[in-house]
């Protein structure tokens, strides 16, 4: 799985460029976000427009990212989730879908951070 990280003000926008289907690249995403948290980043958007599939490993990484960012006093939003990925997240037990802050597109996700100020 490939990804790029862009910056919009103090927001880190992680653009996932293919499906979240496991493998070392999926864990590299989690590790990279952990590094950004250590550098002080607290606002993240995970743009999933190009992700057409997510398996259990990918879901686990999404949950781990969410937990890490929240533990650091930050917020993470997920944007542009397609129907197939959405259905996989809804079908997963444990209320994962309900715990995600989902925006319909990247522009909406960036705008939604307007009133948020990180604790750090």
Secondary structure, DSSP 8 states (H G I E B T S, - for coil): --EEEEEETTEEEEEE-S-B--SHHHHHHHHHHHHHHHTT--EEEEE-TT---B-HHHHHHHHHHHHHHHHTT-EEEEE---HHHHHHHHHSSSSHHHHS-EESSHHHHHHHGGG-----
